[in-house]
Every structure is written in structure tokens, then in C-alpha cells.
Amino acid sequence: MSELIDILTETPPAKVLLLALDMGEWDCERSLDELAALCEANHMEAVGQVTQKRHAPETGTVLGAGKLEEARLTAMNLECECAVFDGELTGSQIRNISEALGIEVLDRTMLILEIFRSRAVTNEGKLQTELAFLRYRLPRLQGLGQSLSRQGGGGGGGGGARRGAGETKLELDRRHVHARIDALSEKLVEMEKRRGENRRARKKTGMPVVSLVGYTNVGKSSLLNKLCDAEVGVADMLFATLDPTSRKLVLPSGLAILLVDTVGFVSRLPHHLVEAFKSTLEEAAFSDVIIRVADAADPEREQQLEVTAEVLHSLECDDIPTITVYNKCDKAGAVPFDPGILLTSAHTGYGLNALVEKLDELLSHRVRSVQVLLPYDKLGLANLLRENGSITAEEYRAEGLYVEGVVKAEQLHQLQPYLV
């Protein structure tokens, strides 16, 4: 991630103009602020914006002719290289708006896809992103340019006869995209099988899984780093983490857990991305506990939690115990918070002990404190505590090894004969 940031900072960001149609379906100003942050994450600088309030979009161009002319002049005066529309556009709408403005046009979904394409690190992340891009592009091929209407085939023949016109470039492109989508889907199914095998192996070890989920850029990776003394890449930008990262954390009770950092959410996350990244997000669905993280300093933190809840509901995670955390509380100032919500700061370490204690409380049924006296021919049983639990005291006695510690509840029966 640091290498990516270094590369991006070598060249100045591209100037872009934000476009939006406000039909009252959501907070347009808030959405444009988020769109500007998405542009920044893609090394673009939003230097202006043009919005229009309408009850319904203009056919073909979404915005009216007068507003498009205003956008053209604004883009020209601000020397914008591109315009980004806050919503999804059809292929023909993209082409029409681009022709009206005289610059390239992206929509919100294309921008997010581009960020994902540039950030994906693992093979699975790259394949998922390509699949999402192709599924989004497929229905828009017809409107994305006149060059797609060119035909192949034709040619001479005896006496000037001509063969059939052959397939249009549009048809060729569609056939190629369909074939690529099928190939990617097969590869991802195989990867999902391996992921399932890894989950089953993890389940055999009995190690509980705790997932950090939440809006993008709320500090999930920073929390994981602070709690686990890890070095997962972090950056103050949207979608800094696209691939799930897991680290081991030992709770005060001695129970070892796996803490998983997942891809962040964003409001109106494109359907194609939710579907393509479902296998990654399903880490949350296989968790024993979910930590929902929001930014305490963001006035829209409650809306962030709503977005998170919607995605978790789509993954059928409603029955999994959940801890709600407001991170970055050191930046929030004197703001009243619900006492049932934990306040943390990955930067200062505030509240992390309370978070770990809460995890211990929720998972307390997984471990038992024991005192055992192991005969010398049964010393191997001490590994149950060393590898999967913890040892707080041990003493060699004439009768054997005396041990105090914590063992997983499902392994307690192996020590039962030696309990004291």
C-alpha cells in the first residue's frame, strides 16, 4: 500500500467535476462529499460540482440541456479532465453526457470499480474485481461508442462476390465478455471451495473468529494493528483494505482468537461489487463475534452503522453476537454517546482494554480455568493448555506436573481425570 501511495503522489491528481441529480432520494450534499473522497482515493481532485433538482431524470442525458451547458462551461473554466456522476448511468447516457461536456464521463460505480481494480492485491481480489467490472460493462457495451458498430468479415471473392458481413464488433465484444465472465466464475468457485476447506480446518482448531466490519476508512486496520501488534497496511483513504487480513489475538482469559479485517462498506455500494466480493465479506458470516466499527468523529456515524447493518443482514449475520464500536473518539470532542457503545481510539489506545474484556465476556463459555496434576507419563496433555489456552503457573512435584491455566471447554474432558 505504501508503494501505491508513493506512486500516486509522484503525479498531480486529475481535476474532475462532480455531477448529481437531486431527486430527494438521499442527502445529495453528503453523497457528493463521499464522491469527492472516492475521487481522492482514485488520485483525482474534485474542483467543482454541478447539481440539478428534478422529479425525474431527462431521457438520454439525466440532466437538462441548460444544466449540461453550465457543466460544460464549468469544466472548461476549471480545466477539468473528467466528470464523475453521482449515480449509475447507462452506456448511452455516458456517451451523450460526454459529448455534451467534451470530456470523459464516469459514474459512481465505475469510479468505485476503478479503485478496486487498482487496490486488489490477492489473486482472488483481482478476479472478483474483474468479474464485477465485466458484469457492469456488459449491458452498457451498446452505448459506449460508435466504434462498437463496426463489422468484420466481408472481403472479395471470385468475380467480386462478397461473403456475409460477419459479426459486428459489439457481438464479438459481448461473446468475449460472456466467455471471460464464465471463466472467472469457475475460478472463483474453486477458490471458494479452498476457502471453505480453510474454514473447516480453522473450525477443527476451535479458534473463535472475530470480524471487524464497518464503513470504509473508519480505522478497522488500525484497530487490528493496535490490538494484535501487527503491521497491516493502513492509509487515510477510502478502500485502503480490499483483501481480508487475519491476526491472532490472545484474550486476558488465555483464549486465542482470530481477528479478521474485512473490506469496508460504502453507502449505495454497487450491487455487482456486493455480489463479487460476497465470498470475502462472508468471513463475517462465519464469525463467532462481529465488531461493527464507525467513526466517532463523523456526524454521519449512525448512517454508517445503518449501511453496515444492511450489508450484514444481506449476509444473514443477524444472529451473530455483535459489539458496536465508535473508533477515533480522540477526534470526536465532547459529544454524547450511547453508553452501550464502546468508544475506542486506535491512535491513543483508549478503550481497547474495554473492547478486549467485552470479547472475553462474550466468548467466556469457550474456556475453563483448571488446576491439574499430570502424571509424568501424561505430560503431553500440558500442550492442550500451551497451544490452545494458557498456563498461569506450573510446578514439578513428586507425583507429577502441577499446572494452573485455561483450557478450551471442548477439551476439558481430556484433563478431567487429573483435575485437583
C-alpha positions in Angstrom: 0.0 0.0 0.0 2.9 2.4 0.8 4.3 1.7 -2.7 1.0 2.6 -4.3 0.7 5.8 -2.3 4.3 6.8 -3.3 3.5 6.2 -7.0 0.3 8.2 -6.8 1.9 11.2 -5.1 4.5 11.4 -7.9 2.0 12.9 -10.3 -0.6 15.7 -9.6 -4.2 14.4 -9.3 -6.5 14.8 -12.2 -9.1 17.6 -11.9 -12.7 16.4 -12.0 -16.1 17.9 -12.0 -18.8 16.2 -9.9 -22.3 15.9 -11.3 -25.5 15.0 -9.5 -29.3 14.7 -10.0 -31.1 15.5 -6.7 -34.5 13.8 -6.7 -34.7 13.8 -2.9 -33.9 10.0 -2.5 -30.9 10.7 -0.3 -28.8 13.5 1.2 -27.3 14.9 -2.0 -24.7 17.1 -0.3 -23.5 14.2 1.9 -23.3 11.9 -1.1 -21.2 14.4 -3.1 -18.8 14.7 -0.1 -18.4 10.9 -0.2 -18.0 11.0 -4.0 -15.2 13.6 -3.6 -13.5 11.3 -1.1 -13.8 8.4 -3.6 -12.2 10.6 -6.2 -9.4 11.4 -3.9 -8.9 7.7 -3.3 -8.5 7.3 -7.1 -5.9 10.1 -7.3 -8.4 12.7 -8.5 -9.3 16.1 -7.2 -12.9 17.3 -7.2 -12.6 21.0 -8.1 -16.2 21.8 -8.7 -19.7 20.4 -8.8 -23.0 20.9 -10.7 -26.3 19.6 -9.3 -29.8 19.8 -10.6 -33.1 19.2 -8.7 -35.7 17.4 -10.7 -38.5 15.0 -10.1 -37.3 12.7 -12.9 -34.2 12.4 -15.0 -34.0 13.8 -18.5 -34.2 11.0 -21.1 -30.8 10.3 -22.6 -28.8 12.8 -20.6 -30.2 12.7 -17.0 -29.5 16.4 -16.6 -31.4 19.0 -18.6 -29.8 20.8 -21.6 -29.3 24.1 -19.7 -27.6 22.3 -16.7 -25.4 20.4 -19.1 -24.3 23.6 -20.8 -23.5 25.0 -17.3 -21.5 21.9 -16.5 -19.6 22.2 -19.9 -18.6 25.8 -19.1 -17.6 25.0 -15.5 -15.5 22.1 -16.6 -13.8 24.3 -19.3 -13.1 27.1 -16.8 -11.7 24.8 -14.1 -9.7 22.8 -16.7 -11.3 19.5 -15.7 -10.1 16.3 -17.4 -13.1 14.3 -16.4 -16.6 14.4 -14.9 -18.0 12.0 -12.4 -21.7 11.4 -12.0 -23.1 10.6 -8.5 -25.1 7.5 -9.5 -25.3 4.8 -12.2 -25.6 5.7 -15.9 -26.4 3.6 -18.9 -23.9 3.3 -21.8 -25.8 5.8 -24.0 -26.2 8.3 -21.1 -22.4 8.2 -20.6 -21.8 8.8 -24.3 -24.4 11.6 -24.5 -23.1 13.5 -21.4 -19.5 13.0 -22.5 -20.4 14.5 -26.0 -22.2 17.4 -24.3 -19.3 18.2 -22.0 -16.4 17.4 -24.3 -14.6 15.4 -21.6 -14.6 11.8 -20.4 -17.5 10.8 -18.0 -17.5 8.2 -15.3 -20.4 7.2 -13.0 -20.1 6.4 -9.3 -20.0 2.7 -9.8 -17.3 2.9 -12.5 -15.2 5.0 -10.1 -15.5 2.5 -7.3 -14.7 -0.3 -9.6 -11.6 1.5 -10.8 -10.5 2.0 -7.2 -11.0 -1.7 -6.5 -9.0 -2.6 -9.7 -6.0 -0.5 -8.6 -6.1 -1.8 -5.0 -6.7 -5.5 -5.2 -3.7 -7.4 -4.1 -4.5 -11.1 -3.9 -5.5 -13.2 -6.9 -9.0 -13.7 -5.6 -9.4 -9.9 -5.1 -8.2 -9.2 -8.7 -10.5 -11.8 -10.2 -13.5 -10.6 -8.1 -12.9 -7.0 -9.2 -12.5 -8.0 -12.9 -15.7 -10.0 -12.7 -17.6 -7.1 -11.2 -16.3 -4.8 -13.9 -17.3 -7.1 -16.7 -20.8 -7.7 -15.3 -21.2 -3.9 -15.1 -19.8 -3.3 -18.5 -21.8 -6.0 -20.4 -25.2 -4.2 -20.6 -23.5 -0.9 -21.4 -21.5 -2.1 -24.4 -24.0 -0.9 -27.0 -23.9 2.7 -25.8 -20.2 3.1 -25.1 -19.1 4.2 -28.5 -19.8 4.2 -32.2 -16.7 2.1 -32.8 -18.6 -0.9 -31.5 -20.8 -0.9 -34.5 -18.0 -1.7 -37.0 -18.3 -5.0 -38.8 -15.7 -7.6 -39.6 -15.9 -10.2 -42.4 -16.8 -9.1 -45.9 -14.0 -9.0 -48.4 -13.6 -10.1 -52.0 -14.2 -13.4 -53.7 -14.4 -14.6 -57.3 -16.0 -12.1 -59.6 -16.3 -9.6 -56.9 -18.7 -11.7 -54.8 -18.8 -10.8 -51.2 -19.1 -13.0 -48.1 -21.5 -12.2 -45.3 -20.8 -9.2 -43.2 -19.7 -11.4 -40.2 -20.1 -10.4 -36.6 -20.2 -6.8 -35.5 -17.6 -5.7 -33.1 -20.4 -5.4 -30.5 -21.3 -9.0 -30.9 -17.6 -10.0 -30.7 -17.2 -8.0 -27.5 -20.3 -9.5 -26.0 -19.2 -13.0 -26.8 -15.7 -12.3 -25.4 -17.1 -10.8 -22.2 -19.6 -13.7 -21.6 -16.7 -16.2 -22.1 -14.5 -14.3 -19.7 -17.3 -14.0 -17.1 -17.8 -17.8 -17.2 -14.1 -18.4 -16.8 -13.8 -16.0 -13.9 -16.8 -17.5 -12.2 -15.3 -21.0 -12.4 -12.0 -19.9 -11.0 -13.8 -18.1 -8.1 -15.9 -21.2 -7.3 -12.7 -23.2 -7.0 -11.2 -20.5 -4.7 -14.4 -20.6 -2.6 -14.0 -24.3 -2.2 -10.5 -23.8 -0.9 -11.8 -21.0 1.4 -14.4 -23.4 2.7 -11.7 -26.0 3.4 -9.6 -23.4 5.3 -12.7 -22.5 7.4 -13.3 -26.2 8.2 -9.6 -26.6 9.2 -9.9 -23.5 11.3 -13.1 -24.8 12.9 -11.3 -28.0 13.9 -8.7 -26.0 15.8 -11.6 -24.5 17.8 -10.2 -21.0 17.4 -13.0 -18.4 17.6 -13.2 -15.9 14.7 -14.0 -12.2 15.4 -14.5 -9.9 12.3 -14.0 -6.2 12.2 -16.7 -4.8 9.8 -17.8 -1.3 9.0 -17.7 1.7 6.7 -14.5 2.2 4.7 -11.8 4.4 6.4 -13.1 4.1 10.0 -9.9 2.6 11.3 -10.5 -1.2 11.2 -7.0 -2.0 10.1 -5.6 0.4 12.7 -7.6 -1.3 15.4 -6.3 -4.7 14.3 -2.7 -3.4 14.3 -3.0 -2.0 17.8 -4.8 -5.0 19.3 -2.6 -7.6 17.7 0.7 -5.7 17.5 0.6 -6.3 13.7 1.6 -4.3 10.7 -1.3 -4.4 8.3 -1.1 -1.6 5.8 -3.2 1.5 6.6 -3.9 4.8 4.8 -6.3 7.7 5.3 -8.3 7.0 2.2 -11.4 5.0 1.2 -10.9 1.3 0.4 -7.3 1.1 1.7 -8.1 -2.6 2.6 -9.7 -4.8 -0.1 -8.5 -8.3 0.9 -9.3 -9.9 4.3 -6.4 -10.0 6.8 -6.4 -12.1 9.9 -4.1 -12.0 13.0 -4.1 -14.0 16.2 -5.1 -12.2 19.5 -4.8 -13.8 23.0 -7.5 -12.5 25.3 -6.9 -12.0 29.1 -8.6 -15.3 29.9 -5.9 -17.0 27.7 -8.3 -17.8 24.9 -6.7 -17.3 21.5 -8.9 -15.8 18.8 -8.5 -14.9 15.1 -9.2 -11.2 14.4 -10.2 -10.6 10.8 -10.1 -7.2 9.0 -12.6 -7.1 6.1 -13.3 -4.8 3.1 -15.1 -1.6 4.1 -18.6 -0.7 3.1 -19.8 2.5 1.4 -23.3 3.9 1.0 -25.1 2.6 -2.1 -22.3 0.0 -2.7 -22.8 -1.2 -6.2 -24.8 -4.4 -6.5 -22.1 -6.0 -8.7 -19.5 -5.4 -6.1 -21.5 -6.8 -3.2 -22.1 -9.9 -5.2 -18.5 -10.2 -6.5 -17.0 -9.7 -3.0 -19.5 -11.8 -1.2 -17.0 -14.6 -0.6 -14.7 -12.1 1.0 -17.4 -10.5 3.1 -18.7 -13.9 4.1 -15.8 -14.0 6.6 -18.2 -12.0 8.8 -21.0 -14.7 8.3 -18.7 -17.4 9.7 -17.6 -15.3 12.7 -18.3 -16.0 16.4 -18.5 -12.3 17.1 -18.8 -9.2 14.9 -17.3 -5.9 15.8 -19.2 -3.1 14.0 -16.9 -0.1 13.7 -17.9 3.5 13.0 -16.0 6.8 13.0 -16.9 8.7 16.2 -15.7 12.0 14.7 -18.1 11.7 11.7 -21.5 13.3 12.2 -22.9 10.6 9.9 -21.7 7.8 12.1 -25.2 6.4 12.7 -25.8 6.3 9.0 -22.5 4.4 8.6 -23.8 1.8 11.1 -27.1 1.5 9.1 -25.1 0.8 5.9 -23.1 -1.8 7.8 -26.3 -3.4 9.2 -27.8 -3.6 5.7 -24.9 -5.5 4.3 -24.6 -7.8 7.3 -28.3 -8.5 7.0 -27.9 -9.5 3.4 -25.2 -11.9 4.5 -27.6 -13.4 7.2 -25.5 -12.3 10.1 -28.3 -11.1 12.3 -27.9 -13.9 14.9 -24.2 -13.4 15.5 -23.2 -11.6 18.7 -22.2 -8.0 17.9 -20.2 -5.3 19.6 -20.6 -1.7 18.3 -17.5 0.5 18.5 -17.0 4.2 17.8 -13.4 4.5 16.8 -11.4 7.7 16.5 -13.0 9.0 19.7 -10.0 11.2 20.3 -11.1 13.3 17.4 -14.8 13.5 18.3 -14.7 16.1 21.1 -17.4 16.4 23.7 -20.2 14.5 22.0 -22.8 12.4 24.0 -22.7 8.8 23.0 -24.9 5.8 23.8 -23.5 4.1 26.9 -24.0 0.7 25.2 -21.5 1.6 22.5 -17.7 1.3 23.2 -15.5 4.2 22.5 -12.0 3.5 21.2 -9.0 5.2 19.7 -6.6 3.1 17.7 -4.3 6.1 17.8 -4.1 6.6 21.6 -5.1 3.1 22.7 -8.1 4.5 24.6 -10.9 1.9 25.2 -9.0 -1.1 23.7 -8.8 -2.8 27.1 -12.6 -2.5 27.5 -13.1 -3.9 24.0 -10.9 -6.9 24.7 -12.7 -7.5 28.0 -16.0 -7.4 26.2 -14.8 -10.0 23.8 -13.6 -12.2 26.7 -17.1 -11.9 28.2 -18.9 -12.9 25.0 -16.5 -15.9 24.5 -16.2 -16.9 28.1 -18.2 -20.1 27.5 -15.4 -21.3 25.3 -12.8 -21.7 28.1 -12.5 -23.1 31.6 -9.9 -22.3 34.3 -8.3 -25.5 35.6 -5.9 -26.9 38.1 -4.4 -30.3 37.1 -1.8 -32.7 38.4 -0.4 -34.6 35.4 1.5 -37.8 35.9 4.9 -37.8 34.3 3.7 -40.2 31.6 0.9 -37.8 30.7 2.9 -34.6 30.3 1.8 -34.3 26.7 -1.6 -33.2 27.9 0.0 -29.9 29.1 0.2 -29.0 25.4 -3.6 -28.5 25.4 -3.1 -25.5 27.6 0.1 -24.3 26.0 -1.1 -24.4 22.3 -4.9 -23.6 22.6 -5.1 -22.0 26.1 -2.7 -20.6 28.5 -0.7 -21.5 31.6 -0.5 -19.2 34.6 1.5 -21.4 36.9 3.3 -24.8 36.8 5.3 -26.7 39.4 7.1 -30.1 39.2 6.1 -32.3 42.1 6.9 -35.8 43.2 3.6 -37.1 41.8 3.8 -35.2 38.5 3.4 -31.7 37.0 1.0 -29.3 38.7 -0.5 -26.8 36.2 -2.9 -23.9 36.6 -4.3 -22.3 33.5 -7.0 -22.1 30.9 -8.3 -24.8 28.5 -10.9 -24.8 25.9 -14.3 -26.1 27.1 -14.4 -28.8 24.5 -11.0 -30.2 25.6 -11.8 -30.2 29.3 -12.8 -33.9 29.2 -9.2 -34.9 28.3 -8.0 -33.4 31.6 -10.9 -34.5 33.7 -9.1 -37.4 35.4 -6.3 -35.1 36.6 -8.3 -32.2 38.0 -7.4 -31.1 41.5 
